[in-house]
Amino acid sequence: MRDNTLIVAMGGAGRAIADSVRRHICADLLLINAQGQPQPHPIDIEGSVSLRTPAGESTFYSVRHSRAAALLVEDQITARLEKFQRIILTVGLGGATGSGVAPVVARLASALGKDVLAAVTLPFAVESDRILIADGALAELKPFCKEIVVHDHEKVTSLMAFNSLDEALQKVADQLAQQVSTQLA
């Protein structure tokens, strides 16, 4: 039985984090991604919202594009959020999809009076252009979230302990999931 919690996964990183969170808590999942994007790690999805820009593009080149796409489906997102009391946003900040969509979803959930918790990752220091985007998105999330659990990829002290970057990122997702679970306890 679900506990009236919806995880909203935005973009690929958000989906990986959501998969890990669902191993710790019983929750429904809403996936928000660019239309036509591959869906890694198939699991049961209770719902998805595919995004396209007003010009019909399904690839986002900027936060502005993804935000515009989210605003076009604002009613669909709101309808999915209404059924739940607690909303957990999972997102990798710094890219176009998550950084543009997450603040929109947080605002919508907050306006509905939902308890909003966000679990986010920040880019590596070498991704300087993405750090500015992530910082802006994080600042936009803060007014709408009761709690934000942040993992800064730069604090992954030793990638050498892992066989691959994918393995290291999965470990990060698992750590975030544990922190989310602790916050909900």
Backbone hydrogen bonds, N-H to C=O, Kabsch-Sander energy under -0.5 kcal/mol:
donor,donor_aa,acceptor,acceptor_aa,energy
3,D,26,C,-1.1
6,L,86,R,-2.6
7,I,28,D,-3.0
8,V,6,L,-0.6
8,V,88,I,-3.3
9,A,7,I,-0.7
9,A,30,L,-2.5
10,M,8,V,-0.5
10,M,90,T,-2.4
11,G,9,A,-0.5
11,G,32,I,-1.9
14,G,10,M,-0.9
15,R,11,G,-1.8
16,A,12,G,-1.9
17,I,13,A,-2.3
18,A,14,G,-2.5
19,D,15,R,-2.4
20,S,16,A,-1.6
21,V,17,I,-2.6
22,R,18,A,-2.6
23,R,19,D,-0.6
23,R,20,S,-1.0
24,H,21,V,-1.7
25,I,21,V,-2.1
27,A,25,I,-0.8
28,D,5,T,-2.3
30,L,7,I,-3.0
31,L,47,G,-2.0
32,I,9,A,-3.1
32,I,30,L,-0.5
33,N,31,L,-0.5
33,N,49,V,-1.7
35,Q,51,L,-2.5
37,Q,34,A,-2.0
46,E,29,L,-0.7
46,E,44,D,-0.5
47,G,29,L,-0.8
49,V,31,L,-2.7
51,L,33,N,-2.3
53,T,57,E,-2.8
56,G,53,T,-2.6
61,Y,59,T,-0.6
66,S,62,S,-1.9
67,R,63,V,-2.8
68,A,64,R,-2.3
69,A,65,H,-2.1
70,A,66,S,-2.3
71,L,67,R,-2.4
72,L,68,A,-1.4
73,V,69,A,-0.9
73,V,70,A,-0.7
74,E,71,L,-1.0
77,I,73,V,-2.3
78,T,74,E,-2.8
79,A,75,D,-2.3
80,R,76,Q,-1.6
81,L,77,I,-2.2
82,E,78,T,-2.1
83,K,80,R,-0.6
84,F,81,L,-1.8
85,Q,4,N,-1.5
86,R,4,N,-2.0
87,I,115,D,-3.2
88,I,6,L,-3.0
89,L,87,I,-0.6
89,L,117,L,-2.9
90,T,8,V,-2.6
91,V,119,A,-2.1
92,G,10,M,-0.6
93,L,91,V,-0.7
93,L,121,T,-2.5
94,G,95,G,-0.6
95,G,92,G,-0.6
99,S,95,G,-1.2
100,G,96,A,-1.7
101,V,97,T,-2.6
102,A,98,G,-2.4
104,V,100,G,-0.5
104,V,101,V,-0.5
105,V,101,V,-2.3
106,A,102,A,-2.7
107,R,103,P,-2.1
108,L,104,V,-2.3
109,A,105,V,-2.7
110,S,106,A,-2.5
111,A,107,R,-2.4
112,L,108,L,-1.2
113,G,110,S,-1.8
114,K,109,A,-2.3
115,D,85,Q,-2.4
116,V,114,K,-0.6
117,L,87,I,-2.7
117,L,115,D,-0.5
118,A,147,E,-2.3
119,A,89,L,-3.4
120,V,118,A,-0.5
120,V,149,V,-2.9
121,T,91,V,-1.5
122,L,151,H,-2.6
127,E,124,F,-1.9
128,S,126,V,-0.8
130,R,127,E,-0.9
131,I,127,E,-1.7
132,L,128,S,-1.4
133,I,129,D,-1.2
134,A,130,R,-3.0
135,D,131,I,-2.8
136,G,132,L,-1.9
137,A,133,I,-2.4
138,L,134,A,-2.8
139,A,135,D,-2.1
140,E,136,G,-1.7
141,L,137,A,-1.8
142,K,138,L,-1.8
144,F,141,L,-1.9
145,C,141,L,-0.9
145,C,142,K,-0.8
146,K,116,V,-2.6
147,E,116,V,-1.3
149,V,118,A,-3.5
150,V,148,I,-0.6
151,H,120,V,-2.4
153,H,122,L,-1.8
153,H,151,H,-0.7
154,E,123,P,-0.6
155,K,152,D,-2.5
156,V,153,H,-2.0
157,T,155,K,-1.4
161,A,158,S,-1.1
162,F,159,L,-1.9
168,A,164,S,-1.8
169,L,165,L,-2.8
170,Q,166,D,-2.2
171,K,167,E,-1.9
172,V,168,A,-1.9
173,A,169,L,-2.4
174,D,170,Q,-2.5
175,Q,171,K,-2.3
176,L,172,V,-2.6
177,A,173,A,-2.4
178,Q,174,D,-2.1
179,Q,175,Q,-2.1
180,V,176,L,-2.6
181,S,177,A,-2.6
182,T,178,Q,-2.2
183,Q,179,Q,-2.3
184,L,180,V,-1.8
185,A,181,S,-0.9
185,A,182,T,-0.6
